[in-house]
């Protein structure tokens, strides 16, 4: 039975629906997959962390219980700092073994290690586990912290914490306190050392993975950085979008 609506209106409606489906967030790749590093090093996994505009790339080597990471984040202010940590004893900040990057007085980026035993005690010095190959890149306000850390043997996950702050005290050299509101209070979660299409970073407060908090985790089966051959969250959904697109195109033909 022919429709009473003009043909042009049906076409417009169908085309609008098709465009909306094609730009659905489910079809978008993780932002971290497009990130590159000056040393051209590749990592097996990457994840868009759910808050503070941060990203993590990592490779876990079970043969020696090591975790190689790159933490990527922009400082909230020109002289601000960014930090990534593993907490061996709890889920949040207290107890975090921290790598913190900032600029020195001459503008050179540097990384320091801090043992944050309590929220009021930030002690610079050696971490509670071995860490090596520590370095930092800085460009256009964004820091990239590189490191390899020793994790417990046969560990399946670790507690990670990340944070950004306004600056460093020029007299003491200590980082100034970060904000205690919003995203700064939920920047922690579980990092699964061997990621897959449905597990990446989980926030223990909300119990949600990146796939439901606006982030995305990828695993590159070739050992690369995720720029090629990556298994992406929502990849099965892309096939669903393709099928629906065919149905919409079919509707255009019928009408």
C-alpha positions as CSV (number, residue, x, y, z in Angstrom):
1,X,0.0,0.0,0.0
2,X,1.5,3.3,-1.1
3,X,2.3,5.8,1.7
4,X,0.4,9.1,1.9
5,X,3.6,11.0,2.7
6,X,5.5,12.6,-0.1
7,X,8.5,10.6,-1.4
8,X,11.0,13.3,-0.5
9,X,10.0,13.4,3.1
10,X,10.5,9.6,3.4
11,X,13.9,9.9,1.9
12,X,14.9,12.6,4.2
13,X,13.7,10.6,7.3
14,X,15.5,7.5,6.2
15,X,18.8,9.3,5.4
16,X,18.7,11.1,8.7
17,X,18.2,7.8,10.5
18,X,21.1,6.3,8.5
19,X,23.4,9.2,9.4
20,X,22.6,8.9,13.1
21,X,23.4,5.2,13.1
22,X,26.7,5.6,11.3
23,X,27.9,8.2,13.9
24,X,26.8,6.2,16.9
25,X,29.4,6.1,19.7
26,X,29.3,2.3,19.5
27,X,31.0,2.6,16.1
28,X,33.8,4.9,17.4
29,X,37.3,3.6,18.1
30,X,39.2,4.3,21.3
31,X,41.1,7.6,21.2
32,X,44.2,5.9,22.6
33,X,44.7,3.9,19.4
34,X,45.8,7.0,17.5
35,X,48.5,8.1,20.0
36,X,52.1,7.7,19.1
37,X,55.4,8.2,21.0
38,X,58.7,9.7,20.0
39,X,60.6,6.5,20.9
40,X,58.2,4.6,18.6
41,X,57.6,1.9,21.2
42,X,54.6,-0.2,20.8
43,X,52.3,-1.6,23.5
44,X,49.9,-4.5,23.5
45,X,46.9,-2.7,25.0
46,X,45.5,0.8,25.6
47,X,42.5,2.3,27.3
48,X,40.8,5.6,27.4
49,X,40.5,6.2,31.1
50,X,37.0,7.3,32.1
51,X,37.9,10.7,33.8
52,X,40.4,13.5,33.6
53,X,41.0,13.1,29.9
54,X,43.7,10.5,30.5
55,X,44.9,7.4,28.7
56,X,47.0,4.3,29.5
57,X,49.0,2.1,27.2
58,X,50.5,-1.1,28.7
59,X,52.2,-4.4,28.0
60,X,52.3,-7.2,30.7
61,X,55.1,-9.7,30.6
62,X,54.2,-12.7,32.8
63,X,57.6,-14.3,32.3
64,X,59.2,-11.7,34.6
65,X,56.1,-10.1,36.2
66,X,56.7,-6.7,34.6
67,X,54.3,-4.1,33.4
68,X,55.4,-1.5,30.9
69,X,53.2,1.5,30.8
70,X,52.7,4.9,29.2
71,X,50.3,7.3,31.0
72,X,49.1,10.2,28.9
73,X,47.4,13.2,30.4
74,X,47.2,17.0,30.1
75,X,48.0,19.2,33.1
76,X,45.1,21.4,34.1
77,X,47.4,24.5,34.1
78,X,50.6,25.4,32.3
79,X,52.7,24.6,35.3
80,X,50.5,21.7,36.5
81,X,51.4,18.1,37.1
82,X,50.0,14.7,36.2
83,X,50.5,11.4,38.0
84,X,49.8,7.7,37.6
85,X,50.2,5.1,40.4
86,X,49.8,1.5,41.5
87,X,48.3,1.0,44.9
88,X,49.4,-2.4,46.3
89,X,47.4,-2.0,49.5
90,X,44.0,-0.4,48.7
91,X,41.9,1.0,45.8
92,X,42.3,4.7,46.2
93,X,45.0,7.3,46.8
94,X,46.3,6.4,50.2
95,X,49.1,3.9,49.8
96,X,49.7,4.8,46.1
97,X,53.2,4.3,44.7
98,X,53.3,7.2,42.3
99,X,55.0,8.5,39.2
100,X,54.5,12.2,39.0
101,X,55.5,14.4,36.1
102,X,55.9,18.2,36.0
103,X,58.1,20.9,34.6
104,X,61.2,22.1,36.4
105,X,62.0,25.8,36.9
106,X,63.7,25.9,33.5
107,X,60.8,24.3,31.8
108,X,62.2,20.8,31.4
109,X,59.8,18.0,32.1
110,X,60.8,15.5,34.8
111,X,59.3,12.5,36.6
112,X,59.6,11.9,40.3
113,X,58.5,9.0,42.5
114,X,56.3,9.5,45.6
115,X,55.0,7.2,48.3
116,X,51.6,8.6,49.2
117,X,51.2,6.9,52.6
118,X,48.3,9.1,53.6
119,X,46.3,12.0,52.1
120,X,48.4,14.4,54.1
121,X,51.8,12.7,53.7
122,X,53.5,12.7,50.3
123,X,57.0,11.4,50.6
124,X,59.4,11.5,47.7
125,X,61.7,8.5,47.3
126,X,61.9,4.9,46.3
127,X,58.7,3.0,45.7
128,X,57.7,-0.2,47.4
129,X,58.3,-2.2,44.2
130,X,61.0,-2.0,41.5
131,X,60.6,0.5,38.7
132,X,62.9,1.2,35.8
133,X,63.1,2.8,32.3
134,X,61.4,5.9,33.7
135,X,61.1,8.8,31.3
136,X,58.7,11.5,30.2
137,X,57.7,13.3,27.0
138,X,56.0,16.7,27.0
139,X,54.3,18.4,24.1
140,X,51.4,20.9,23.8
141,X,50.5,20.7,27.4
142,X,50.4,16.9,27.5
143,X,52.7,14.6,29.5
144,X,53.5,11.0,28.6
145,X,55.0,9.1,31.5
146,X,57.0,5.9,30.6
147,X,57.9,3.3,33.1
148,X,58.2,-0.4,33.7
149,X,57.2,-1.7,37.1
150,X,57.4,-5.1,38.9
151,X,54.1,-6.6,39.8
152,X,53.3,-9.6,41.9
153,X,53.9,-12.9,40.3
154,X,50.8,-14.3,38.5
155,X,48.9,-11.2,39.2
156,X,45.7,-10.8,37.1
157,X,45.1,-7.2,38.0
158,X,46.4,-4.2,39.9
159,X,44.8,-1.2,41.6
160,X,45.6,2.0,39.6
161,X,45.2,5.6,40.5
162,X,45.7,8.7,38.2
163,X,45.5,12.4,39.0
164,X,46.2,15.9,37.7
165,X,47.1,18.9,39.8
166,X,47.6,22.7,39.5
167,X,51.3,23.1,40.0
168,X,54.4,22.5,42.1
169,X,55.6,24.7,45.0
170,X,58.7,26.5,43.8
171,X,60.2,26.7,47.2
172,X,59.7,23.1,48.5
173,X,59.4,21.4,45.1
174,X,56.3,19.5,46.4
175,X,53.2,19.1,44.2
176,X,50.3,21.3,45.2
177,X,47.0,19.6,46.1
178,X,44.7,18.6,43.4
179,X,41.0,19.4,43.4
180,X,38.7,17.4,45.7
181,X,35.6,17.5,43.6
182,X,34.1,15.6,40.6
183,X,36.4,13.6,38.4
184,X,39.4,14.1,40.8
185,X,37.6,11.9,43.4
186,X,36.9,9.0,41.1
187,X,40.1,8.7,39.2
188,X,41.0,5.1,40.3
189,X,40.1,1.6,39.2
190,X,41.2,-1.9,38.5
191,X,43.7,-2.5,35.6
192,X,43.3,-5.9,34.2
193,X,46.8,-6.9,33.1
194,X,45.6,-9.1,30.2
195,X,42.9,-7.0,28.6
196,X,40.2,-8.2,26.2
197,X,37.3,-6.9,24.4
198,X,35.2,-6.5,27.5
199,X,37.7,-5.7,30.3
200,X,40.0,-2.8,30.6
201,X,39.7,-0.4,33.5
202,X,37.0,-0.9,36.1
203,X,36.0,1.8,38.6
204,X,35.4,0.0,41.9
205,X,33.0,2.6,43.0
206,X,30.6,2.3,40.1
207,X,31.4,-1.2,39.2
208,X,31.4,-0.2,35.5
209,X,34.0,-0.9,32.8
210,X,35.2,1.7,30.3
211,X,32.8,0.3,27.8
212,X,29.9,1.8,29.8
213,X,31.6,4.9,31.2
214,X,32.5,6.5,28.0
215,X,35.9,4.9,27.6
216,X,37.2,2.1,25.5
217,X,39.8,-0.6,25.8
218,X,41.6,-2.3,23.0
219,X,43.8,-5.3,22.8
220,X,46.2,-5.6,19.8
221,X,46.8,-9.2,19.0
222,X,50.0,-8.4,17.1
223,X,51.6,-6.6,20.1
224,X,51.2,-3.2,18.6
225,X,49.8,0.0,20.0
226,X,46.3,-0.6,18.8
227,X,46.6,1.3,15.6
228,X,46.1,-1.8,13.5
229,X,44.5,-5.2,14.1
230,X,42.9,-4.1,17.3
231,X,39.9,-5.8,18.8
232,X,37.6,-2.9,19.8
233,X,34.7,-2.8,22.2
234,X,31.6,-2.6,20.2
235,X,33.1,-4.2,17.1
236,X,30.2,-6.6,17.0
237,X,27.9,-3.6,17.2
238,X,29.4,-2.3,14.0
239,X,28.1,-5.3,12.1
240,X,24.6,-4.6,13.6
241,X,24.8,-1.0,12.3
242,X,25.8,-2.3,8.9
243,X,22.7,-4.6,8.9
244,X,20.4,-1.8,10.0
245,X,21.9,0.5,7.3
246,X,21.0,-2.1,4.7
247,X,17.4,-2.1,6.0
248,X,17.2,1.7,5.8
249,X,18.6,1.7,2.2
250,X,16.0,-1.0,1.4
251,X,13.3,1.2,2.7
252,X,14.5,4.0,0.4
253,X,14.2,1.6,-2.6
254,X,10.7,0.4,-1.5
255,X,9.3,3.9,-1.2
